[in-house]
Amino acid sequence: MALKKTNHMPSEQKKTFRCNTCGKVQNIDQSVHIQMNYCVSCYNKEQIYRDVKKKMDNYIIALQNNHQYTKTRKQKLKDLTLLNEILLPSTIFELEDGEVLDRLHDAQRNAFKKGMSSLREKYHLRINEDAVTMDLVNKMASLWHYKRIPSPGKLNELSTYLEPFIEPVIQDKKSFFADLKQAVVIPAFTQLAEKLTSTQKFPQKVITERPILPPFTIIPVSPFLFTDKAIIQVVKAYRKKISKVSTQAEQFRFFLQRVGEFCQFQTAEDRLKDGIEQYVLEYGGTDLHKFSNRVMQQINQMEDAPLIPNIAKYIMDNYEYIFETWYTDILTFDRSRFMVSQAKTGSRTDFVVRLQYRFRSYEIKMIADALRNTTEILLKNKADQRIVKILKDDNLTSEEKNTQITSVKTKLEKDLQPDQLAQIRQQNANGAPMVARLLLLNTEKAFNLVLTEVIQYHYKRLRIDTTVQYITNVLESGAVENRGDLKAYYLIQSREW
């Protein structure tokens, strides 16, 4: 006798989810992660939004640095930011002018249809949505150009435009158009959810203790905040400028300019390392915050026991992500010419890694220009440093101190003479290849900012009352010049000290 076959159906699993960002109910396979209510579409839009926002921030920083961030430019860039949010997942940087307007009109028409539909029940309307044309939308666009509800005469005019598309005739026009104005919106990413932006400055050397950023959220915005002619003029005026400022070459030039202002590329007493740290803290923004928090959290998850986590093993397992992010995302080196390899561990906290970068000839020229531009302030700062050192020398009498200080000031005056200054500038510029190598090394030293915070956190957690930090030792280095390019490398040991 054959046994009766029974099918045991597993308990029904969750097959759909509601995205926390766009609010749409979708199949679970459209989720970024099975445990996250976040759809793939919103995730992709967010990545594009972040890239565009970073470009906009870079341009704003450049304007601020040149004292050109006027109220007019601020408003135009605000309009561009909103336009990009409306166009997502496309952007003004990849679309032609006509395509920008086409996408904007599509967004306006869709928003208008959805807004009308949302008022269907409240006003008991029958709406012919399929008959809504762009011509009707253009006629209705003036409604959004009023800060308040327009006059009764204008409301009657707008109502006349709608009569062929809706039934019955609207009686309470003021209430209806007030609701319509609020209802005709589209979802857009907002910067309001971010507590930190890349234009904010952080003078203190504390990264991970800042509040954790909430994810980007979606807010409703009106697609009728600007006219076609006005917004296209803004796109044409700013698109190329914004793109240019965000190129690797321009970002590298800005990096050199700021570091040069901070430390004049001096290596004594770790001034160059400190200058790079200052640049990172001032312009790293949310990228630095996210990166340092990820490093801290992942290291902390490695060890529950009352021990210092195996920081070296974490570095060895993730060295490509860590150093590529540090050099090419947080800082401005080109990813395609940066290489990290030969990661090894020496203890739970010490590790060895080889860093290599090929400086292109234009980057060497930029470094030479930065050295020329900082020569005058370098001479003045060095003179001040010598004077401070003389004043602190207890072995010198007051007369000897005054004599040496006078000598320093006399030499400074001589060096600042036009002919002598031009000669010194050229001498400094000739040192560009060496400074390039030192930039590669000291950028890694600046990374100790992150590791020091990690190790200090665990010393405090374990109640170890000892000062501690990460330092870098050079085990091997070299450089090869070829047709103006410079390929430099360092084999370094980073260790607890």
Buried (B, 14 or more C-beta within 10 A) or exposed (E): EEEEEEEEEEEEEEEEBEBBBBEEEBEEEBBBEEEEBBBEBBBEBBEBBBEBBBBBBBBBBBBEEEEEBEEEBEEBBEBBBBBBBBBBEBBBBEBEEEEBBEBBBBBBBBBBBBBBEBBEEEBEBEBEEEEBEEEBBBBBBEBBEEEEBBEEEBBEEBBEBBEEBBEEEBEEBEEBBBBBBEBBBBBBBBBEEBEBEBBEEBEEEEBBEBEEBEEBBBEEBBBBBBEBEEBBEBBEEBBEEBBEBBEBBBBBBBBBBBBBBBBBBBBEEBBBBBBBBBBBBBBBBBBBBBBBBBBBEEBBEEBEEEEBBBBBBBBBBBBEEBBBBBBBBBBBBBEEBBBBEEBBBEEBBBBBBBBBBBBBEEBBEBBBBBBBBBBBEBBBBBBEBBBEEBEEEEEBEEEEBEEBBEEBEEBBEEBBEEEEBEEBBEEBBEBBBBBBBBBBBBBBBBBBBBBBBBBBBBBEEEEEEEEBEBBBEEEEBEBEEEEEBBBBBBBBBBBBB
